[in-house]
Amino acid sequence: MQEKNTIARPYAIAAFKQAQLEKSQDEWSTALGVLEQIVSEPKLKAFLDNPQVEKEDLTGLILDVVKDNFSTTQQNLLKVLADNKRLAYVPQIKKIFMELKANEAKQVAVEVKSAYELDDITKFELEQFLHAEFEREIDMTVEVEPALIGGVIIKAGDLVIDSSMRGRLNQLATKMSI
């Protein structure tokens, strides 16, 4: 995954800078979301991986679907991605773009996985703690994952805090095998 992010980052940064120039970050977010859905479509995915499909044909096919909804610069990004065989990286490009957008807005997206459903008070306290730690507005999503056994895993950008029982058991197993 790290390699995909490394490849996707320059495209995401370029798209974000263009969106800033155009003052159209929301429109770019939407366009990247549409493009992500298109390239994730199983039938089109087969074309992305097929070396016999000409990049012009692939670009033309996607442009036919989106041209009325994409600005000229958004269409240019699509062409550049197709020319460089990077359409498969659109999900990572969109993710990095959204991180840049959130960072500019002084927000951070936080994903919390918990072994059990968190009550409203716990969610509020966790959000307040994270707000103090990151000094940013928190956009928190909570997902229940019983396989954690107990505790939580918190992901915010590149930071991962694993205080789950499963994580602790894995650490213990690693220490015992050394």
N, C-alpha and C positions, 0 to 999 in steps of 0.2 A: 504494500500500500504506500509506503514511503516513496518508492520510485515513481508511482503514479502522481503523487502530490508534487514531487520535484518537477516532473514534466508539465503538470497542469498549472503550476503557480505563475509562470510568466504570462500565460494566456489570461488567467484570472486577473492579474494585476493590470494588464493592458486593457482588458474589458472594463475594469473598475475605473481606471483613469479616464477612459473614454466616457463612461457613464457620468463621472464627475464633471467633465467638460460640458457635456450635454445637459447636466442637471436632470438626469433621468435614471437614477439608480433603481427606482421601482420598476420602470419599464424594462430595464436590462435584467433585473431579477426575474421578471415574468418571462422574458424571451429565453433566458437560460433554462428556466423551468420547463418551458415548452420543448426546447431543444433536447433537454434531458429525457423527457418522455418519449420523444421521437427516436432517439438513438438507443433507448432501452427497449423499444418494441422488438420482440423476438424475431419477427420476419426481417426487419431492417438490420438487426444485429448480424444476421447471416451475411448480408451484403457488406457490412463493415469489415468482416473478417475474410472476405473472399478477394484474393489478389486479382482475379479475372475481371472484377467490376471496375470500370474506369472511374476515376475520382470525379470527372466532369459529369458522368451520368448520375453518380450518387449525389453530388452537389445539386444538380438540376432537379432531381427527385425531391430532395428536402426543401429546396427553394420554392418549388411548386406548391408545397404544403404551407409554407410560412410567409411567402413574400409579401402578402398583403398586411401582415401583422408585424413584420420585422422592419426596422429602419434600415437605411442604406449601410450604416456602420455595423449594425448587427448582422446583416447579410454578409458583409465583408469578413467578419469574424468567422462565420460559418464557412466561407470559402477558404480562408486561411487554415482553419482546422482540417478541412477536407484535403487541401493541397498537401498538408504535412502529415496526413494520416493520423490525426489526433481526435477525430470525432468520438472515439470510444472514451476519451478523457473528459467529456462534458460533465458527467456527475461530479468529478473532483473539481473541475473548473467552477462549477456552480457553488459547490461547498466553500471553496476558498473565497470566491466573490462575496458570498453571504457573510463570511467571517470578516472580510474587509469592511463591508457595509456596516456590520454591527459594531466593529471597532471604531469606525468614524462616528457612529451615533452614541458612542460611549456605552455600548451594551455588550454583554457576553451571553452566548447561548450555553446553557448548562444542561447536560443530560444526566439524570439521576436514575440509577437502577437500584431497586430495593427488593429485598426478599419478601416483604409484606407491604400492603397498602399503607401509605403514610397518612396520618390524620392532618387536618388543616393547620393545627397549631405547629406540628413538626415541620410541615412544608414552609410555613411562614418563618419559623426560627431559622431553618436552613437557608432560606432565601436571604434573610437579614444577615446571617453570618457570611454568606458568599458575597453579598453586596459590600460588606465591610472589607473583606479580603481583596476583592478585585477593584474596588472603588468604581464600580460601573453598575448600570441597571442590569438586572438579571432576568433573562428569558429562560425560565426553567421548565423542563418537561420531566415528568416522573413516570417510570415504567416499572411494573411489578415483574420480577424475575425470580420465581421460587427456587431455582437451581442455586441461588447464592447462599441458601441455607439461612443466613442471617446477615444483618448489616447492609451497607450500601456501597455502590461504586459511583463516583462522581467524575464526569468528564466535562472539561471546559477547555476547548481548543486542544492544545497538545498536552495539557495537564490531566493526569488520571490519578484519582485517589481511590484506592481499593481497600475498603475496610470491611469487606464481606468475609463471612466465615469460609467460603470456598477459597477466597484469595489467601487467607491465613493458613488454611490447610495445605494449599499448594506450596506456600513458602516453607512450611514445616517439612513437607515431604522433600523439598529440594535440599534443605539443610541436612536432613537425615541421610540423604543419598551421597553426600560429599564425604 
